Amino acid sequence: MTVLSVNLNKVAVLRNSRGEDQPDVCAAARVCIDAGCGGITVHPRPDQRHIRPDDVRALAALTRGRVELNVEGNPWAGPRGSYPGFLALVREVRPQQVTLVPDADAQLTSDHGFDLAADAARLAPVVAELRALGCRVSLFVDAGASALDEAARIGAQRIEIYTGPYARAFARGDCARELALCADTARRAQQAGLAVNAGHDLNQRNLGALKQAIPGLAEVSIGHALIGEALYDGLARTVRNYLAILA
């Protein structure tokens, strides 16, 4: 069974737009958990334009013993104001999974993965520290990425395939090449001993084909589309719709 991890960044964007405390990120998490999701994902950034450190702390307490918390981010993002730095925050909350992403501080959204041949040496001590904290480590990679064995060699347990290009190709009606790249990347990762996650721009229309193309897909992280669809159908029903696709 592929786990659905709901990314709550967009709930925080809406809250922050008024500078108040509604909608409540933790209340949204409870609805998603009660509807059956297997995880909650957040991607705190130094500019705190959506998820904030206190949200991560609250969600760590809320999810503990119920579902997994997946914290995404740039491992080299340092402290800024009340943002303690990515690794410092992870050391504090010790989520079940950490997904390392090569984001620049001010990047709008994740749009590329690591170059494992070039980045593995720098990532190795970070991966080792996170493993020592008890966190599962996943590395964000592009479909078609090479040197996947390097991810396994430095101790990562999973990759997350960046599915943005696949989603855009699906919307154009010409996704065969991008879907094949995702499937091939997953196959090579699994051969290297890595489990496979996927995320970015997935929605109810394109998720089924990806799920079929990747046997053993461990997890999908979905936020932007899911929260948008929930505006029309309700959050609990939307989560259940995704779970039905994954089943």
N, C-alpha and C positions, 0 to 999 in steps of 0.2 A: 504494500500500500504506500503510495506517495503521500508524504506529509504536506499539508498546506500550512505555510507560515504566513500570517497576514501582516503586511507592513503598514504601520500606523502613522508614518510620517505625514501623510496628507491630512489626517485628523488634527495633528499639531499645527499644520499650516493654517487651517481654518481657525483654530483657536487663537493663534498668534496674530491673525489679521485684525482682531479687536483688542489685543493687549489684555485680555481677561482670562478666564479659566474654563470657558465653554467653546466647543464641545470638549468633554473630559476624555483624555486619552485612556485612562484606566477603565472608565465605564465602557468605552468602545472595545477595549481588550476583553472585558468580561462577557460582552455580547458575543464576540467571536469565539471565545473559549466555550461558552455554553452551547453555541451552535455546532461545535465539534472540531474546530481547527486544532491542529497539532502543535502550533507554534506561533509566536509573536516575533516580528522582526522590527528593528528600529535602526536608523542610520543617523546617529548624532554627528553634526558638523560643527566646526569651531565657531561659525557665525551664528549658530543657534536659531536659524531661521525656521526650523520646525521642531524636531525632538530636542529636548534640553536634557542636561545631565540629571536633573531631578526627576524627569520622566523615566529615564533609564533606571534610576534607583527604585522608583515606585513600581515599575513593571517587573523588575527583578523580584521584588517581594511578592507581587501579585501572582506571577507565573510559577513561582517555586513550588514544586510538587504537583503541579497541574499540567503544564505544557512547557516546551522548551522556549527559552529566550535566545534569539539570534541577534547579536549586535554587529552591525557592519561599520566599516570605516577604514580610513587611511591610517595605517599603524604609525606613521611618522607625523601625524597631526599633533602639534604641541599645544600647550596651554594658551588660552586667550580669555581674559576676563574670568568669568565664573566657569568657563569650560576648562576642565583640569588637564586636558590632553587625552587622546584616545586610549592609549595603553593604561594611563592612570585610572581612567574610568572603568576599564575592563578589569583591572586588578581589584578594584573596589567591589564590583557587583558579581564577577565571576559567572558570566552567562554560560549556558550549556554549549553554545556554538558562537564562534567569532568568525565572521567573514571579512577577510582583508581585501580592500579595494584600493586601487591606485588613483584615488581622487585628489585633485588639487583642492585647496581650502575653499575657494569660492566657486567651485564647479557646480553648475545647476543640477545635474544628475549624473549618475555613473554612466559612462559611455565607452569604456574600453577596459580590457583586462590587463593583467600583468604580462610582461614579456619574461617568461620563466627562465629562459636561457640567460638573460641579462640580470634579472632581479633576484634569483634564487639565493645567491650568497648573502645579500642584504636582508632577505626575509628569514633566513635560517635561524638567527638568534631570537627573532620575534616569535616564530613558530614554536621554538623550544620553550620559551618562557610561558606562552599561552598553554601549551600542553602540560607544563608543570603546574599551572593553576587549575588544571582539570577541565579546560575548555577544549572542545573539538574545534579544529581549525580547517576552514575552507578558504580557498583562494579563487578570486574572481578572474576568469579567463575568457578570452574571445573564442567563439566557435572557429575551429580550424587551428587553434593554438598548437604550437610545437613544444617539445621538451617537457611533456607532462610527467615523465619519469622524474624530472627534477623536483616537482612538487612532492612526490612520494619520498624522494631521497632526503629532503629536508624535514620531513615529519608531518606534512599536511595530511589530513585524512580525507578531505573532499576537495572538489572544485565546484564552483558555481559558474555555469555557462551563461555568458551575457547573451540574452535572446532578443535584444533590440532589433538587430538586422533581420532576424527571422520574422519578428512581428510586423515590421514594415513591409517585408516582401509578401507576407500573408495578406496584408491589407490591399496590396496591389494585385493579388491573384496569381503570383508567380513565386511561390516559396520553396519549390522543390530543391533548388541548390542550397539555400540557407538551412533548410531542414536536414538535408543530407550532411552538411557540415556539422550541425549540432549532434546528429546521431553518430557520426564518425568520431567526433571529439569525445563523446561519452564512452564509446566502445574502447578507445585507446586509453582513456583514464581508468576505466574498470580493469583493463588488462594490466595497468600499472599498479593496481591495488587500491585505487581511489574510488570512493563513492561519488555520485554525481547529483548535484543540485542544479536548478535553473531559475533564472529570474530576469525580469525587466520587460515591460510592455506586454506581458502575458494577460490574456483576457478570456472570457468564456467562449469566444469564437475560435481562437487559435490554440488553446491549451490542449484540446483533445488530440490533435494531430501530433503535437510534440510528445505528449505522453505515450502515444502509440509508437513513435519512432525511437524512443529511448527505453528499452526494457530495463527494469530495475531503477528507474528514476527515483532518487531518495526523497527529494524535497523540492517544492517550488515556493518561491517568495513572491507574493503578489500584493501590491498596494494601490498604485495609482488607478488602475482600471477598476479594481474591486470596490474601492471607496466611491469612485464615480458611479458605478452601476448601483451601488447601495442607495444613492440619492433617489433612484426611481423605484427600487424593489425592496428596500429595507436591508439593513446590515445582516441580520441573522439569516434571512432568506438567501441573500447573495452568497454568504459563506457556504450554506448548504448546497447551493447550485454548483459551486466549485468542487465541493467534496463529491458530488454525484459524478462530475466529469472525471475526477481522479479515480473513482471506484470502477 
